[in-house]
């Protein structure tokens, strides 16, 4: 099956995306993030306070209503807003090419939606594709939201799946980045112990959200006939006999591995979500991410 063309979401999905805002953590609520009031005062949309006019104040901030009613020159003060820094790590390794639809096509569509939400909220966005050999791609809305969104979608269209993912190295690299929200979209293959890498992110006070993206074929592969399992990244092969015992053993091992990844994330204060490509993007946004990532 040919990979779907990655384009702008349809009108219904785009309307949903523009209603969502990436919410800060409790600690971030106390200081300076976009869409949320800061303790500092400056220029923004939401009025914070008012004071008497003094010579040199910007006349654009005069409260003309107060002048008309009370014949007093009053200057409005506003909450100062600063953008949150959002980093999206997109797994582009060879194992992401599995499934129908491919995990990679689903993952980059999800990355596109999260990018639109971040940019619509005027956040600083960094897209880190790995291990495609590309460097981190930083996007701001200084040139306009539509231009920034088109830039991200254009990049996502050109990304092919391939190569071997060194997740530990990638996460340690990400820990050195200045970011507030780190969103990892990956199948977390090949299996490895990621506890220390996740802990390094937690030590930097970064909010980690892992979207463990897998396809139904991986969770319940067909064991009615003898099969050959092949690791597309490491090239290892394993023959599996056709039996109910083999099927049960595989499913038990799969569940243990998924639980291990989940516990590693949660132990470091992060958020873990298992994402199946059998779900729609709308279901993922509404059912898996609404409570942990978004406000409306």
C-alpha positions as CSV (number, residue, x, y, z in Angstrom):
1,X,0.0,0.0,0.0
2,X,1.4,3.4,-1.0
3,X,2.0,5.8,1.9
4,X,-0.7,8.5,2.1
5,X,0.0,12.0,1.0
6,X,0.7,14.1,4.1
7,X,-1.2,17.4,3.7
8,X,-3.2,19.9,5.7
9,X,-5.9,18.3,7.9
10,X,-9.4,18.5,6.7
11,X,-11.6,21.3,8.0
12,X,-13.1,19.3,10.8
13,X,-9.7,18.2,12.2
14,X,-8.2,21.6,11.7
15,X,-11.1,23.1,13.7
16,X,-10.4,20.7,16.5
17,X,-6.6,21.4,16.5
18,X,-7.2,25.2,16.7
19,X,-9.3,24.7,19.8
20,X,-6.5,22.9,21.6
21,X,-3.6,24.5,23.6
22,X,-0.6,22.7,25.0
23,X,-1.0,23.3,28.8
24,X,1.9,24.0,31.1
25,X,2.8,22.0,34.2
26,X,1.9,23.2,37.7
27,X,5.3,24.7,38.1
28,X,5.1,26.5,34.8
29,X,1.7,28.1,35.7
30,X,3.6,30.4,38.1
31,X,5.7,32.0,35.4
32,X,5.4,33.5,32.0
33,X,4.0,30.9,29.5
34,X,1.9,31.7,26.5
35,X,-1.8,31.3,27.0
36,X,-1.3,31.5,30.8
37,X,-0.9,34.5,33.0
38,X,2.6,35.5,34.2
39,X,3.4,37.3,37.4
40,X,5.3,39.8,35.3
41,X,3.5,42.7,33.7
42,X,4.1,43.8,30.2
43,X,2.2,43.9,26.9
44,X,-0.3,41.2,25.9
45,X,-4.1,40.8,25.4
46,X,-5.3,40.2,29.0
47,X,-5.4,43.3,31.3
48,X,-3.7,42.9,34.6
49,X,-4.1,46.2,36.4
50,X,-4.1,50.0,35.9
51,X,-2.3,53.0,37.3
52,X,-2.2,56.8,36.8
53,X,-0.5,58.1,33.7
54,X,3.0,59.5,34.0
55,X,4.9,61.4,31.3
56,X,6.6,59.0,28.9
57,X,3.9,56.3,29.0
58,X,2.7,54.8,25.7
59,X,-0.5,56.7,24.8
60,X,-1.8,53.5,23.1
61,X,-2.3,52.0,26.5
62,X,-4.5,54.8,27.9
63,X,-7.8,53.7,29.2
64,X,-10.1,55.9,27.2
65,X,-13.2,54.7,29.1
66,X,-11.7,56.0,32.3
67,X,-10.8,59.3,30.7
68,X,-14.3,59.8,29.3
69,X,-16.1,58.9,32.6
70,X,-13.8,60.4,35.2
71,X,-11.6,62.8,33.3
72,X,-8.5,60.8,34.5
73,X,-5.5,59.6,32.6
74,X,-5.1,56.0,33.4
75,X,-2.7,53.5,31.8
76,X,-3.7,49.8,31.5
77,X,-1.1,47.2,32.5
78,X,-1.1,43.7,30.9
79,X,0.2,40.3,31.7
80,X,3.5,39.5,29.9
81,X,3.4,36.2,28.1
82,X,6.4,34.0,27.0
83,X,6.2,31.1,24.7
84,X,6.6,27.5,25.9
85,X,9.4,25.5,24.3
86,X,8.0,22.3,22.7
87,X,10.3,19.6,21.3
88,X,8.8,16.7,19.2
89,X,11.1,13.7,18.6
90,X,9.9,11.7,15.7
91,X,11.2,8.1,15.3
92,X,12.2,7.6,11.7
93,X,14.0,4.3,12.1
94,X,13.5,1.2,9.9
95,X,11.1,-0.5,12.3
96,X,8.6,2.3,11.9
97,X,7.9,1.2,8.3
98,X,6.0,-1.8,9.6
99,X,2.2,-2.1,9.7
100,X,-0.7,-1.2,7.4
101,X,-1.0,1.7,7.7
102,X,2.7,2.1,8.4
103,X,3.6,3.2,11.9
104,X,5.7,5.9,10.4
105,X,2.9,7.5,8.4
106,X,0.7,7.5,11.5
107,X,3.5,8.9,13.6
108,X,4.3,11.8,11.3
109,X,0.6,12.6,10.9
110,X,0.4,12.8,14.7
111,X,3.6,14.9,14.7
112,X,2.0,17.3,12.2
113,X,-1.1,17.7,14.3
114,X,0.9,18.3,17.5
115,X,3.0,20.8,15.6
116,X,0.0,22.7,14.4
117,X,-1.4,22.9,18.0
118,X,2.0,24.1,19.3
119,X,2.4,26.8,16.6
120,X,-1.2,27.9,16.8
121,X,-0.5,28.6,20.5
122,X,2.5,30.7,19.5
123,X,4.9,28.3,21.2
124,X,8.5,27.7,20.2
125,X,8.6,24.4,18.3
126,X,11.6,22.1,17.6
127,X,11.1,19.0,15.5
128,X,13.9,16.4,16.0
129,X,13.7,13.5,13.4
130,X,15.9,10.6,14.3
131,X,17.9,8.7,13.1
132,X,17.5,10.3,9.6
133,X,20.7,12.2,9.9
134,X,18.9,15.6,9.9
135,X,19.5,18.2,12.6
136,X,16.8,19.6,14.8
137,X,14.4,21.8,12.9
138,X,13.4,24.9,14.8
139,X,10.2,26.8,13.8
140,X,8.7,30.0,15.1
141,X,5.7,32.0,14.1
142,X,7.6,35.2,13.4
143,X,6.9,34.8,9.7
144,X,3.2,33.9,10.3
145,X,1.5,30.8,11.6
146,X,0.5,29.5,8.2
147,X,4.1,29.8,6.9
148,X,5.4,28.0,9.9
149,X,2.9,25.2,9.6
150,X,3.6,24.8,5.9
151,X,7.3,24.6,6.7
152,X,6.8,21.7,9.2
153,X,4.4,19.8,6.9
154,X,6.9,20.2,4.0
155,X,9.7,18.8,6.2
156,X,7.5,15.8,7.3
157,X,6.7,14.9,3.7
158,X,10.4,14.5,2.9
159,X,11.3,12.2,5.9
160,X,11.8,8.5,5.0
161,X,11.9,5.7,7.5
162,X,15.3,4.0,7.7
163,X,18.3,3.3,9.9
164,X,18.9,2.1,13.4
165,X,17.6,4.0,16.4
166,X,19.9,4.5,19.4
167,X,17.2,5.6,21.8
168,X,19.5,6.1,24.8
169,X,21.9,8.3,22.8
170,X,19.0,10.3,21.4
171,X,17.4,10.9,24.8
172,X,20.7,12.0,26.3
173,X,21.1,14.4,23.4
174,X,17.6,15.7,24.0
175,X,18.3,16.2,27.7
176,X,20.8,18.9,26.6
177,X,18.2,20.8,24.7
178,X,16.4,23.7,26.3
179,X,12.8,22.7,26.2
180,X,9.7,22.6,28.5
181,X,7.7,19.8,26.9
182,X,9.5,16.9,25.2
183,X,7.1,14.6,23.2
184,X,8.6,11.3,21.9
185,X,6.7,9.5,19.2
186,X,8.3,6.1,18.8
187,X,7.8,2.4,18.8
188,X,10.8,2.2,21.3
189,X,12.4,-0.6,19.2
190,X,14.8,-2.4,19.6
191,X,13.9,-3.1,23.2
192,X,16.4,-1.6,25.7
193,X,16.5,-0.3,29.2
194,X,15.7,3.4,29.0
195,X,15.3,4.2,32.7
196,X,18.6,6.2,33.0
197,X,17.9,8.1,29.8
198,X,14.4,9.1,31.0
199,X,15.8,10.0,34.4
200,X,18.3,12.4,32.7
201,X,15.3,14.2,31.2
202,X,13.5,14.4,34.5
203,X,16.7,15.9,36.1
204,X,16.4,18.8,33.7
205,X,12.8,19.5,34.8
206,X,11.5,18.7,31.3
207,X,8.0,17.3,31.0
208,X,8.3,14.0,29.1
209,X,5.4,12.5,27.2
210,X,6.1,9.2,25.4
211,X,3.6,8.2,22.7
212,X,4.4,4.5,22.3
213,X,3.3,3.9,18.7
214,X,2.7,0.3,17.6
215,X,0.6,-1.5,15.0
216,X,-1.9,-4.3,15.7
217,X,0.3,-6.8,13.8
218,X,3.0,-6.4,16.5
219,X,0.6,-7.0,19.3
220,X,-1.1,-10.0,17.8
221,X,0.9,-11.5,14.9
222,X,-0.6,-14.4,13.1
223,X,0.6,-17.7,14.4
224,X,-1.7,-20.1,12.5
225,X,1.3,-21.0,10.3
226,X,5.0,-21.0,10.9
227,X,6.4,-17.5,10.6
228,X,9.8,-15.8,10.3
229,X,10.1,-12.7,12.5
230,X,12.8,-10.3,11.3
231,X,14.2,-7.2,13.1
232,X,14.3,-4.6,10.3
233,X,16.9,-2.5,12.2
234,X,19.3,-5.1,13.5
235,X,18.7,-7.8,10.8
236,X,18.1,-10.6,13.4
237,X,15.7,-13.4,12.4
238,X,13.6,-15.8,14.6
239,X,11.6,-18.7,13.3
240,X,8.3,-19.2,15.3
241,X,6.4,-22.5,15.2
242,X,2.6,-22.5,14.6
243,X,1.1,-23.2,18.0
244,X,-1.1,-21.6,20.6
245,X,1.8,-22.0,23.1
246,X,4.0,-19.8,20.8
247,X,1.2,-17.2,20.4
248,X,0.6,-17.0,24.2
249,X,4.4,-16.7,24.9
250,X,4.8,-13.9,22.4
251,X,1.8,-12.0,23.8
252,X,3.1,-12.3,27.3
253,X,6.6,-11.1,26.3
254,X,5.0,-8.2,24.4
255,X,2.9,-7.2,27.4
256,X,5.9,-7.4,29.7
257,X,8.0,-5.2,27.4
258,X,5.3,-2.6,27.1
259,X,4.8,-2.5,30.8
260,X,8.6,-2.0,31.3
261,X,8.6,1.0,29.0
262,X,5.6,2.4,30.8
263,X,7.1,2.0,34.2
264,X,10.4,3.5,33.1
265,X,8.6,6.6,32.0
266,X,6.3,6.9,35.0
267,X,9.1,6.3,37.4
268,X,10.8,9.5,36.2
269,X,7.6,11.5,36.4
270,X,6.8,11.3,32.7
271,X,3.5,10.5,30.9
272,X,3.2,7.3,29.0
273,X,0.5,6.5,26.4
274,X,0.2,3.4,24.3
275,X,-0.9,4.4,20.8
276,X,-2.2,1.9,18.2
277,X,-2.3,2.7,14.6
278,X,-5.8,1.2,14.5
279,X,-7.0,4.3,16.2
280,X,-7.8,7.5,14.3
281,X,-5.8,10.7,15.0
282,X,-9.0,12.3,16.4
283,X,-9.3,9.4,18.9
284,X,-5.7,9.7,20.0
285,X,-6.1,13.5,20.6
286,X,-9.4,13.1,22.4
287,X,-8.9,9.9,24.4
288,X,-5.2,9.6,25.0
289,X,-3.9,13.2,25.2
290,X,-6.7,15.4,26.2
291,X,-6.2,15.0,30.0
292,X,-2.4,15.2,30.0
293,X,-1.4,17.6,27.3
294,X,-4.2,19.9,26.2
295,X,-6.6,22.6,27.4
296,X,-9.4,23.9,25.3
